[in-house]
């Protein structure tokens, strides 16, 4: 199963409405199927405004390989952090009771 990645295209320079519409049409036609594209205006008065198009695309093989290299290290760091927090808070697991069921009474 391929994972989807959020990617962005920014349009900073546009001069006329026709040129902008043409550029947006080209971008829409080049997006992968099911991209769920969204258009936002970003920036401010000081640095200027630009259009940002966010869309979902399949993860490339290179991105998947890079993620796979670091997945184990990330999982280990999360487990260490969890055990550190459990030690800090004095967490102890309660024994599971077997044979007893809860009964809903209305």
Buried (B, 14 or more C-beta within 10 A) or exposed (E): EEEBBEBEBEBEEBEEEEEBEEBBEEBEEEBEEEBEBEBEEEEEEEEEEBBBBBBBBBBEEEEBEEEEEEEEEEEEEEEEEEEEEEEEEEEEEEEEEEEEEEEEEE
